[in-house]
Amino acid sequence: MTMNKAIPILWILLFATLHAVEVTARISGNTVPAEQGVMLNVTVQADSPPDRQPSIPEVKDLILQPRGTSQQIQMNNGKLTRSITYSFVVGSNKAGDYEIPAITVLVRGKEYTTQPLSLKVAASPNATPAGIDEEEETEIPGKYGHLRFQMVSKDRKHVYPGEIAPVRIQAYFPAEAQVSLSSMPRPEGSAFTLHNLSEKPSQTTERIDGKRFLVVTWFGGLSATKAGEYPASFKLTGTVAVRDNSARRQRPSGFDDPFFGGSLLNSFFAPMIQKDVELITDEPPQLEVRELPKEGRPADFSGAIGEFEFQSVSIPDSLKTGEPCQIQALVAGAGNFSLLAAPLPSPKEDWKTYKGSEDFEPNDVASFSGAKTFRFNAVPLVPGEKEVELAFSYFDPEKGEYRELKSSSQKVVITGDVVKPTELAEAKQPEPPQLAVPQLAPIATSLGAVTPYRPLSAAGWFAPVVAGCGLLSLAIVGVGWWNGRGADPVKEARKATRLAVREALDATDEAVARGDTAAFFLNARNAIRIGIAQRERMKPEAVTLADLDLEDDTIAGILAKTDQLEYSGKAPANEDLNAWKTKLEASLARLETKSSKEAA
């Protein structure tokens, strides 16, 4: 075969590869009890999305509900593969053998069909006997979740100002709920402050009174600013979506049966109820904030509250008075390490110390426990063989008393003469430089030659030169004004931002038209980032939820769903893209209005 003949064949094969379409249908099981369901997935592999969602024929007594769409795009050896999966739940409340007919999918105007599938529905073991009414469901408090607060030390009912007490905050949600948090837990009122709250809270499940809950747990440090007694109340905002099983009572005839009551399939078919919630601590405990006692307070107390101990101390064993040495100490424990000052050598009057560096290594997510390393310079003032130890004071909140902690002593030999701190300070001050004294010229005894003085402005050329320079300056200023009369950097930046946001919104319009949920949220996030970046003077890709005013639920919701998309690789299901598009444009308009007011 010659090269000229081979080239057309290669183009034909490449074209066929790019336009190959494969449509398959699978169910998660061939047998299912009545009142329960199996998953039906219709997968379309093509280089372009289907023209519309698959058309599924109706079958008598077979109930089918859509459960969302997921999409995957892969590039393998230069070949682009797009896989879109449409998910459904299928089942029946009547036992029997059912056939799911071939499902039709339209791609680029051409129809593709799947193979028929068989499903056997067995009798339900949980069917309600005839003549017995089902128990009516009742609304329970905390349907969408509740918040709990607890001191890690359960016996503690009080704290001290400046103390950072470890606490646990837990949010309980129904196990089947879909939760999107728009804020972290925060105290109500101004009595308490949270420190070092867990950035990534743990998620577990817990059964309470026979019901399963999703439990989100944060750890942090609680501090108070003033004495008194206050409720330890916290709040948390977010969006919770739960299934409304009571909706079966509003279903049309043919659906009001045990198939939708108390069964697994009921949870699939029941509609989602989405609610913006603000959770507040259940029965918040009263915490007493006690004043630190004034009696017995050491002079060197820096505000450290907790329990501490020396891990190691390093002091040179040979020193000379007046010369600095470096001392290192490692202190471990639990408490407010930020107020823990460097331990000083004892006796303090025999040393002069200078402020050094500090490094803290936490042992827990709340940075409550850990170890702190101090490095500082000290100058010995008194010679001799001494037993040197380091010491500092702190307050023990469990015992309610001040304590002085001393390290083990180290033998140090100090040579030289006694040095006074004032002499040491004077020795460190550099002497000011001596200025050279100029020699004075001798006084003249005679007047010398005298010539008449004529000012420069009296010269004939002075006035024309000054006038010419003035005209030249005016001309330069005029040219500069003419060239830059329309150039306003702020206006140009706003114009460029509006253009970039408009391009991103056009891309969201195209995504809505195609029904492409993933593309919509990615382009919506791009538009939001561009708008916020122009106002905050930062790069668009650096904009996160932390930079937002969380009062705008639309912007926060879009960013949260886009993060979910990137982490999971799956687009959010059952999203009304047209509604999202309308709310997005309104939020961006408010954002631009706010930016214009701030600039003015």
C-alpha positions in Angstrom: 0.0 0.0 0.0 1.4 3.4 -1.0 1.6 6.3 1.4 -1.0 8.3 -0.6 -3.5 5.5 -0.1 -2.7 5.0 3.5 -3.4 8.6 4.6 -7.2 8.6 3.7 -7.6 5.3 5.6 -5.9 6.8 8.7 -8.2 9.8 8.6 -11.2 7.5 8.3 -10.1 5.5 11.3 -9.3 8.6 13.4 -12.8 10.1 12.5 -14.5 6.8 13.5 -12.6 6.8 16.8 -13.5 10.4 17.7 -17.2 9.8 16.9 -17.6 6.3 18.5 -20.6 6.3 20.8 -21.3 3.6 23.4 -24.5 3.4 25.4 -25.0 0.8 28.2 -27.5 0.1 31.0 -26.8 -1.8 34.2 -28.7 -2.5 37.4 -27.1 -3.2 40.8 -29.1 -6.4 41.3 -31.5 -8.6 39.4 -33.7 -9.4 42.4 -35.1 -7.0 45.0 -37.8 -7.3 47.7 -41.0 -5.3 47.2 -40.9 -1.8 48.7 -37.2 -1.6 48.0 -35.2 -0.6 45.0 -32.0 -1.1 43.0 -29.9 1.4 41.2 -30.2 1.7 37.4 -27.3 3.4 35.6 -27.4 4.4 32.0 -23.8 5.3 30.8 -23.1 7.2 27.6 -19.5 7.3 26.3 -19.0 9.9 23.5 -16.9 12.9 22.6 -20.0 15.2 23.0 -22.9 15.1 25.5 -26.3 13.6 24.6 -28.8 15.9 23.0 -31.2 15.2 26.0 -31.7 12.9 28.9 -32.5 9.2 28.2 -36.1 8.4 27.4 -37.3 5.5 29.7 -40.6 3.8 28.7 -43.2 3.3 31.4 -43.9 -0.2 32.7 -47.1 -1.0 34.7 -46.4 -1.3 38.5 -42.7 -0.5 38.0 -41.7 2.7 39.8 -38.6 4.6 38.6 -37.2 7.8 39.9 -34.1 9.8 38.6 -31.2 10.2 41.1 -28.9 12.6 39.3 -26.2 12.7 36.8 -22.4 12.3 37.0 -19.8 13.0 34.4 -16.1 12.0 33.9 -13.7 13.4 31.3 -10.4 11.6 30.5 -7.5 12.2 28.2 -5.7 9.0 27.3 -2.9 9.0 24.6 -4.4 12.2 23.1 -7.9 10.7 23.0 -10.7 12.6 24.7 -13.3 10.4 26.4 -16.5 11.8 28.0 -18.6 9.5 30.1 -22.0 10.6 31.4 -24.0 8.4 33.8 -27.7 8.9 34.4 -28.8 7.2 37.7 -32.2 6.0 38.6 -33.8 4.0 41.4 -36.2 1.3 40.2 -38.5 -1.1 42.1 -42.1 -2.0 42.8 -44.5 -2.5 45.6 -45.9 -5.6 43.9 -44.0 -8.9 43.6 -43.5 -10.2 40.1 -41.1 -10.4 37.1 -40.5 -7.1 35.3 -38.7 -6.2 32.1 -37.0 -2.8 31.8 -37.3 -2.1 28.0 -34.5 -0.8 25.8 -33.6 2.8 26.7 -33.1 5.3 23.9 -30.4 8.0 23.9 -30.0 10.7 21.3 -26.5 11.9 20.5 -25.9 14.4 17.6 -29.3 13.6 16.2 -28.7 9.8 16.1 -30.5 7.3 18.3 -28.7 4.7 20.4 -30.5 2.0 22.4 -29.5 -0.3 25.3 -30.3 -3.9 25.8 -33.5 -4.8 27.8 -33.0 -5.7 31.5 -34.9 -8.2 33.7 -35.8 -7.5 37.3 -37.5 -9.9 39.8 -39.4 -8.3 42.6 -39.9 -10.7 45.6 -42.6 -10.4 48.3 -41.8 -7.9 51.0 -41.0 -9.4 54.4 -42.1 -6.1 56.1 -45.5 -5.6 54.5 -48.1 -4.2 56.8 -50.9 -6.6 57.5 -54.3 -5.6 56.1 -56.6 -3.7 58.5 -53.7 -2.1 60.5 -53.1 1.6 60.0 -49.5 2.8 59.9 -48.4 5.0 62.7 -48.5 8.7 61.8 -45.1 10.4 61.7 -44.7 13.3 64.0 -42.4 16.3 63.9 -39.5 16.0 66.3 -37.5 18.9 67.7 -34.1 19.3 66.1 -35.1 17.7 62.9 -32.4 19.4 61.0 -29.7 19.1 63.7 -28.5 20.4 67.0 -25.3 21.7 68.7 -23.6 20.6 71.9 -20.8 22.1 73.9 -18.6 20.4 76.5 -15.5 21.2 78.5 -12.9 18.5 77.9 -12.3 18.5 81.6 -15.8 17.5 82.6 -15.3 18.4 86.3 -14.4 22.1 85.5 -17.3 24.5 85.8 -15.2 27.6 85.9 -12.4 29.3 84.0 -10.1 32.3 84.6 -9.5 35.4 82.4 -6.7 34.7 80.0 -6.9 30.9 80.5 -7.4 28.8 77.3 -9.6 25.9 78.4 -9.9 22.9 75.9 -13.5 22.4 74.7 -15.3 20.1 72.4 -18.2 21.3 70.1 -20.3 18.8 68.3 -23.0 19.3 65.7 -25.5 16.5 65.2 -27.3 16.0 61.9 -29.7 13.2 60.6 -27.5 10.5 59.2 -29.1 10.6 55.8 -28.9 14.4 55.6 -26.8 16.3 53.1 -25.0 19.1 55.0 -23.2 22.2 53.7 -21.8 24.5 56.5 -21.5 28.2 55.8 -19.7 29.1 59.1 -17.6 27.6 61.8 -19.0 27.4 65.4 -18.7 30.8 67.1 -19.7 32.1 70.6 -22.9 34.1 71.1 -22.2 37.3 72.8 -18.8 38.8 73.8 -18.1 36.9 77.0 -16.1 34.1 75.4 -13.6 33.7 72.4 -12.7 30.5 70.6 -9.0 29.9 69.7 -7.3 27.4 67.4 -10.6 25.7 66.3 -10.1 22.6 64.2 -9.8 23.5 60.5 -10.8 19.9 59.5 -13.4 18.6 62.0 -13.8 14.9 62.5 -17.0 13.1 61.2 -18.5 10.1 62.9 -21.8 8.4 63.2 -23.6 7.9 66.5 -26.9 6.2 67.5 -29.0 8.1 70.1 -32.4 6.7 71.2 -32.4 4.3 68.3 -31.7 7.0 65.7 -28.4 7.4 63.7 -26.8 10.9 63.5 -23.9 12.3 61.6 -21.6 13.9 64.3 -19.2 16.7 63.3 -16.7 17.4 66.1 -14.4 20.4 66.6 -11.8 20.9 69.3 -10.6 24.4 70.4 -9.6 26.6 73.2 -12.1 28.8 75.1 -11.0 32.0 76.8 -12.9 34.7 78.7 -12.1 38.3 79.1 -13.9 39.4 82.2 -15.2 37.9 85.5 -18.8 36.9 85.9 -21.2 34.0 85.1 -22.2 33.5 81.4 -23.9 30.8 79.3 -21.5 29.0 77.1 -23.7 29.3 74.0 -22.5 28.8 70.5 -24.1 28.9 67.0 -23.5 27.4 63.6 -25.1 28.2 60.2 -25.4 26.0 57.2 -27.8 24.3 54.8 -29.3 20.9 55.6 -31.3 18.8 53.1 -33.3 15.8 54.4 -35.9 13.6 52.8 -39.5 14.2 53.6 -41.0 10.7 54.1 -44.4 12.2 54.9 -44.7 13.3 51.3 -46.2 9.9 50.5 -49.5 11.3 51.8 -49.6 13.9 49.1 -48.8 11.5 46.2 -51.4 10.8 43.6 -53.4 7.6 43.4 -51.3 4.6 42.7 -48.4 5.8 44.9 -50.1 6.0 48.3 -49.1 2.5 49.5 -46.5 0.8 51.8 -43.9 1.1 49.0 -43.3 4.7 50.3 -43.6 4.1 54.0 -40.7 3.1 56.3 -38.8 1.2 53.6 -35.4 1.6 52.0 -36.9 2.6 48.7 -39.0 5.2 50.5 -35.8 7.1 51.3 -34.9 7.0 47.6 -38.2 8.3 46.4 -39.0 10.8 49.1 -38.3 14.4 48.0 -35.5 16.4 49.5 -36.4 19.3 51.8 -33.6 21.9 52.0 -33.5 24.4 54.8 -31.1 27.1 55.9 -30.5 26.4 59.6 -28.8 28.2 62.5 -28.0 25.7 65.2 -27.6 27.0 68.8 -26.2 25.1 71.7 -28.8 22.9 73.5 -29.2 23.9 77.1 -25.8 25.8 77.3 -24.0 25.4 80.6 -23.3 28.3 82.8 -19.6 28.9 83.2 -18.2 31.0 86.0 -15.3 33.2 85.1 -13.2 33.8 88.2 -10.8 36.6 88.8 -7.1 35.6 89.3 -6.3 36.1 93.0 -4.2 39.1 93.8 -2.9 37.6 97.0 0.3 35.6 96.5 0.8 36.8 92.9 4.5 36.5 92.1 6.3 39.6 90.7 7.4 37.7 87.6 4.0 36.3 86.8 3.4 36.8 83.0 -0.2 35.5 82.8 0.7 31.8 82.1 -2.2 29.5 83.2 -2.0 25.7 83.0 0.3 22.9 84.0 4.0 23.1 82.9 7.3 21.3 83.5 10.9 21.6 82.4 11.9 19.0 79.8 15.6 20.2 79.4 17.9 23.1 80.2 21.2 24.0 78.5 23.6 26.4 80.3 27.4 26.6 79.5 29.5 25.3 82.4 32.3 27.9 82.0 31.5 31.6 81.8 33.1 35.0 82.3 31.4 38.1 83.8 30.4 40.7 81.4 30.3 38.3 78.4 27.0 37.0 77.0 26.2 33.3 76.7 23.2 31.5 75.2 20.8 29.6 77.4 18.2 27.2 76.1 15.2 25.7 77.9 12.4 23.4 76.8 9.1 23.6 78.7 6.2 21.2 78.1 2.7 21.0 79.4 -0.8 22.3 78.7 -2.1 25.8 78.9 -1.9 29.3 77.3 1.7 29.0 76.0 1.4 32.4 74.3 1.6 34.1 77.7 4.4 31.8 79.0 7.5 34.0 79.4 11.1 32.7 79.2 12.4 31.2 82.5 15.2 33.3 84.0 18.4 32.2 85.7 18.4 32.4 89.5 19.3 34.5 91.5 18.0 37.1 89.1 20.1 39.9 90.5 23.3 38.1 89.4 22.3 38.1 85.8 21.3 40.4 83.0 19.1 38.8 80.4 18.0 39.8 76.9 14.9 38.9 74.9 15.5 35.9 72.6 13.5 33.6 70.3 10.6 31.2 71.0 9.4 28.1 69.1 6.2 26.2 70.0 5.3 22.6 68.9 1.7 21.7 69.6 0.6 18.2 70.5 -3.1 18.5 69.7 -5.3 20.1 67.1 -6.3 22.9 69.5 -2.7 23.8 70.3 -3.6 23.5 74.0 -0.8 21.1 74.9 2.7 21.0 73.5 6.3 22.1 74.2 7.9 25.5 73.9 11.6 26.1 73.3 13.2 29.3 74.6 16.6 30.6 73.4 18.0 33.8 74.9 21.3 35.5 75.9 22.3 36.1 79.5 25.3 37.9 81.0 26.7 36.8 84.4 27.5 39.7 86.7 29.1 37.9 89.8 32.0 35.5 89.6 32.3 32.2 91.5 31.2 28.6 91.4 27.5 28.6 91.4 24.5 26.2 91.2 22.4 27.8 88.5 18.8 27.0 87.9 16.0 28.5 85.8 12.6 29.5 87.2 9.3 31.0 86.2 5.8 31.4 87.8 2.4 30.3 86.5 -1.1 29.8 87.8 -2.6 26.3 88.3 -6.3 26.5 87.4 -7.1 23.1 88.9 -5.7 23.9 92.3 -6.5 27.7 92.1 -3.0 28.8 93.2 0.2 30.3 91.9 3.2 28.1 91.6 6.9 28.7 90.9 8.6 26.1 88.8 12.4 25.6 89.0 14.7 23.5 86.8 17.3 21.1 88.1 20.5 23.0 89.1 23.7 23.0 87.0 27.2 23.7 88.3 28.7 26.7 86.5 32.2 28.3 87.0 32.1 32.1 86.4 35.5 33.9 86.2 36.2 37.7 86.1 35.3 40.6 88.3 32.0 41.8 89.6 30.1 43.8 86.9 27.4 46.3 87.7 24.4 46.3 85.3 24.9 50.0 84.7 28.5 49.5 83.7 27.5 46.7 81.4 24.9 48.9 79.7 27.5 51.8 79.4 30.1 49.5 77.9 27.6 48.4 75.2 27.0 52.0 74.1 29.3 53.0 71.3 31.3 56.2 71.8 30.1 59.0 69.4 32.6 59.7 66.6 34.9 62.7 67.1 34.4 65.4 64.5 37.4 67.1 62.9 37.6 70.7 64.0 38.2 73.0 60.9 41.1 75.5 61.1 39.9 79.2 61.1 41.2 81.6 58.4 43.2 84.6 59.7 41.3 87.8 60.1 42.0 90.2 57.1 43.5 93.6 58.1 42.8 95.4 54.8 39.7 95.8 52.6 41.3 94.8 49.3 40.0 95.4 45.8 36.3 96.5 45.5 34.1 96.0 42.4 30.5 97.1 41.9 27.8 94.3 42.2 25.4 93.8 39.3 22.5 91.3 39.8 22.0 88.5 37.2 18.4 89.6 36.5 19.8 92.9 35.1 21.4 91.0 32.1 19.6 91.4 28.8 19.3 87.7 28.1 17.8 86.8 31.5 14.1 87.6 30.8 13.9 85.8 27.3 15.5 82.7 28.7 13.2 82.5 31.7 10.1 83.1 29.5 11.2 80.4 27.1 11.7 77.9 29.9 8.2 78.7 31.2 6.6 78.1 27.8 8.5 74.9 27.4 7.2 73.6 30.8 3.6 74.5 29.9 4.0 72.7 26.6 5.3 69.5 28.3 2.4 69.6 30.9 -0.1 70.1 28.1 1.2 67.2 26.0 1.1 64.9 29.1 -2.4 65.9 29.9 -3.5 65.4 26.3 -2.0 61.9 26.1 -3.4 60.8 29.5 -6.7 62.6 29.5 -8.7 59.3 29.1 -6.4 56.9 30.9 -7.9 56.2 34.4 -6.3 53.0 35.8 -9.1 52.3 38.1 -11.8 52.6 35.4 -9.7 50.5 33.0 -9.4 47.8 35.7 -13.1 47.8 36.4 -13.8 47.6 32.6 -11.5 44.6 32.3 -13.1 42.9 35.3 -16.6 43.4 33.9 -15.5 42.0 30.6 -13.9 38.9 32.2 -17.0 38.3 34.4 -19.2 38.6 31.3 -17.2 36.0 29.5 -17.5 33.6 32.4 -21.3 34.3 32.6 -21.6 33.5 28.9 -19.8 30.2 29.6 -22.4 29.5 32.3 -25.2 30.2 29.8 -23.8 27.6 27.5 -23.4 25.1 30.3 -27.1 25.7 31.3 -28.2 25.1 27.7 -26.3 21.8 27.6 -27.4 20.8 31.1 -23.7 20.5 32.0 -23.7 20.9 35.8 -20.0 20.6 36.3 -19.2 23.2 33.6 -21.8 25.6 35.1 -20.3 25.6 38.7 -16.7 25.8 37.5 -17.5 28.9 35.3 -19.7 30.4 38.0 -16.8 30.1 40.5 -14.5 31.8 37.9 -16.9 34.7 37.6 -17.2 35.1 41.4 -13.4 34.9 41.9 -12.8 37.6 39.2 -15.3 40.0 40.8 -13.9 39.5 44.4 -10.3 39.6 43.3 -10.7 43.1 41.7 -12.2 44.4 45.0 -9.7 42.8 47.3 -6.6 43.4 45.1 -5.6 39.8 44.9 -5.3 37.0 42.4 -8.6 35.3 41.4 -7.3 31.8 42.0 -6.4 32.8 45.6 -10.1 33.6 46.5 -11.6 31.1 48.9 -14.6 30.9 51.2 -12.5 32.6 53.9 -12.5 35.8 51.8 -16.2 36.1 51.5 -19.0 37.8 53.3 -20.9 34.7 54.4 -24.2 36.6 54.3 -24.3 36.0 50.6 -25.6 32.4 50.5 -25.5 32.1 46.7 -21.8 32.9 46.4 -20.9 30.7 49.4 -23.1 27.9 48.0 -21.5 28.0 44.6 -18.0 27.9 46.0 -18.9 25.0 48.3 -20.4 22.9 45.5 -17.4 23.6 43.3 -15.0 22.4 46.0 -17.2 19.3 46.4 -17.0 18.8 42.6 -13.2 19.0 42.6 -12.7 16.8 45.6 -15.2 14.1 44.6 -14.9 14.3 40.8 -18.7 14.2 40.6 -21.1 17.1 39.8 -23.9 17.9 42.3 -27.0 16.1 41.3 -30.6 17.4 40.8 -29.5 21.1 40.5 -31.8 23.7 38.9 -29.2 25.5 36.8 -31.6 28.2 35.7 -32.4 29.1 39.3 -28.7 29.1 40.2 -27.9 31.3 37.1 -30.5 33.9 38.2 -29.2 34.0 41.8 -25.6 34.2 40.5 -26.2 37.3 38.4 -28.0 39.0 41.3 -25.1 38.3 43.7 -22.5 39.5 41.2 -24.6 42.7 40.6 -24.6 43.3 44.4 -20.9 42.6 44.6 -20.1 45.2 41.8 -22.4 47.8 43.5 -20.6 47.3 46.8 -17.2 47.6 45.1 -18.2 50.8 43.4 -19.4 52.3 46.7 -16.2 51.4 48.5 -14.1 52.9 45.7 -16.1 56.1 45.9 
